[in-house]
Amino acid sequence: MPNRFSTERKIVIAFTGALVILCVISVVSVQSIRTLLMDWDEVAHTHIVLEKINAVQSEIIRMTDKARAFSLTPSEDGFREFDAQRRNVMDQIAEVRRLVSDNIAQRTALDHLELLLNQLTSQTVPDATAEKLQQIWRLGVIRPAFQVTLDMEDTERRLLDIRDAKTRSTAQHAFFIIGIGGGFALMLITASGLIITRDLRQRRRAEAELQHARQAADAANVAKSSFLANISHELRTPLTAILGYTDLLMIPPTRSNDHRRYLTTMRRSGEHLLNIINDVLDLSKIEAGRMEVELIDCRLVDVLADVDSLMRPRAQSKGIEFAVDYASTVPDRVVTDPTRLRQVLVNLVSNAVKFTDTGFVKITVHHDPEPGPPRLVFDVTDSGIGIAPEQQKDLFKPFTQADITTTRRYGGTGLGLSISRRLAEMLGGTLTCYSQPARGSTFRFSLPASVVMGSAMLDPGEMLSILAAGKIGAEEFRLISARILLAEDGPEAREVITLHLERAGCTVKTVNDGETALEEALRAAAAGTPYDVILMDMQMPVMDGYTATTRLRGEGYKGAIIALTANAMKQDRERCIRAGCDEYVAKPVEIPTLLSTIEKFSSSIVANHRPVPLALLDDPVLLSLTRKFCDGIAASLDTMQHQLDTNQLNELASAAHKLAGAGGSYGFQDITREAKNLERLAKSHAPREELLSQLARLTATTEAARSALSSASA
C-alpha cells in the first residue's frame, strides 16, 4: 500500500498547521489587544473625567471665594471677577457633560449642579445690596453644589475600579492566548521536525535497503538468466534425442534390437524432461507457500527400496559402486511424508552419481536416539569431484551450481539441492554438506524419527534382507481382468492409455467428453453390466470430469471412479475427492501407478502372476525368511477372523495393512493386493458379507502361495 503521508507532505502539513495556528492566534490576539486598548481608553477616559470633575471642584471653590469677596465689598470690579469665574465653572461643567454624555446618572448630577449654581448666580447682580447678598449665602447653595461634585467623583472612581479590573483581566487573557498559542505552535514545529527527521532516517534506511534489494534482484536476474540458459539446454538435449529417435523409428531397422534401444532412449529422455518440469513446479510451489507435506505411517524400507531401484541402474551404467548401509538398528515404520523423503534422497543420490566418474556412491542410514529427540540420519557419500569451500555457501540457493564449468560439463538446472533443503526443513529436518575438492562429498539429511507405536526395531541384517526381498518380482507382469470406461478428450492420451490397459488384460470402452461418460456409465449400470472402474479426465469439453462425477454420485452410482488430471497440487486432489472420485492419478500417467490403482478396485484374481518369486529359490537366507513369514500367516488370518467376528474393524484394517506390507516385501504381490482390498473394505465399514468374502479370497491367495512355496522348494 503506498505511503499516504510522505516526508514532503508531512513538512507541508507541519508548516501549514503551524501557520494556521499562528494565524488563529494572531486573530485572537489582535481581538484581545483591541479589547484591551478599548478598556485602556475607557480607563483613560475615566481619569480625564475625574480630572475635569476635580477642575470643576476647584473652579467652584474659586467662584465661592470671588462671590464672598463681592458680598463683602460689592463693586463692579468684584462682580466682573465673580462673573468671569462663574463662566469658567460653567465651561468646565459643559466639558464634563461632554465627557459623560453616555452616563445618565452623571448627566443628572450635572443638571442638579447647574441648577444650584444658577440659583446662586441669578441672585448675584451688580446692584445687589449687602443684605441681599447675605441672604443668598444663607440659602446654602455652595455646599450642596460641591457635594454633587464629590458624589460624581466617587461614582467615577468606582467606575474606574471596575474598568481597571476589566483591563487587567483582558490583558491576562491576551497574554495567555499569545503564550499558549505560541508554545503550541513551537511544540508542533518541534514535533514535526522530530517526525520529519525520523522519516528522513527511515527514507535513507529504506533507500539503502532498496539498493541492497536492487543488487540482490540484479544478482537473482543474473542467476535466473543463467538458469534459463541451462534449462534451455537441458530441455533441448532430451527433446533432440526424442525427435531424432522418433525419426529413426519411422525407418526400417537394420538390427533386431534397434527399436527397443531407440524406445529405451526416448523413455529415458522423457523421464529427464518430466524431472525438470517437476523440479521447476516444486520450486514454484515452495516459493508460493503452496507446498505441503503429508505425515503418514510408512515403512522406511519401502522408501529405501524405491531409491535403490531407481538409482542403482544409473550408478551401474557409469561403473560406480552403489550401496545402502545400515549403521544401527532402525525403526520398521515411521511417521513422515514418504514421497518427500524419497524425493530428497533421490535428489541427493542423483547428484552424487552425476558428479562421480569413478569410485562409489553410498547411502548410510542410522537411528540417533540421543541426545534430544530421536532422529533418522541419512548420509549420502560419494567419491566424486567435491566442492570448494567458497562454493559451498551458495550451494543450496536456487538456480546455482558450483561454477559455470560444472554446468557445462555435467548439465542440470541447479534446483535439486535448493528443493531438497526446503523439503528437509518442511519435514522438520536439516540438510548440510561436508566436502573437499577432489575427495568427494557427504550430504547429511537428518529428520525427526517419529516411530509408529509398536513398530519393531530392525538390525542391519534384517533391513538388508527385507530390502533384497523387496526387489524380487519387480519386473513380473500381471494381468488385471477389469472392465474400464476411459473418459479422455485427448486422442493421443486416449490411445496410449487404452493400449497399456488392454495389454494388462483390461476391456476398455473410450469416450471423449464428460456427458458421454455420464450416459455410458448409467446405461451400463442399468443393464446390469457396470464398469469396474471409470477413468475420468477432469478437464474435458461439453461436460468436465468434476461435473460428470458429481452427477454420477447424485444418480446413486456406486462404482469406482479414478480422476486423471494434470493439476498435481494437493488442493486439486482434494477437489477431485470432494467431487466423488475414489482415487487420483496425476498426469503424465505412469502406467505402473495407474495399474496399481486400478487393481485396488478390481475383483478379479491376477491371471498369470507367479505365486512364488523364482529368485527366492536361489537365496537360502531369503528362502528361510520367506518360509518363516508364510508359517505365520495362518495366525494372522485367525486374528483377522476374530476381529471380524467381534466387529473390530479398525483393528482388522491395521492387521490387513501390516500383512499387505509384509507380503510385498517378500514378493507376494497377490497377498499384498488382496490384503489392501480387505484394508479398504474394513476402513469403509463395508457390509459383513463383503468382508467375509474378501477375507476368504485373502485366505485362498495365501494358501496358494504357501503351497507353491512348499512344492517349489521341496
Order of alpha helices (4+ residues) and beta strands (2+ residues): alpha-alpha-alpha-alpha-alpha-alpha-beta-alpha-beta-beta-beta-alpha-beta-beta-alpha-alpha-alpha-beta-beta-beta-alpha-beta-alpha-beta-alpha-beta-alpha-beta-alpha-beta-alpha-alpha-alpha-alpha-alpha
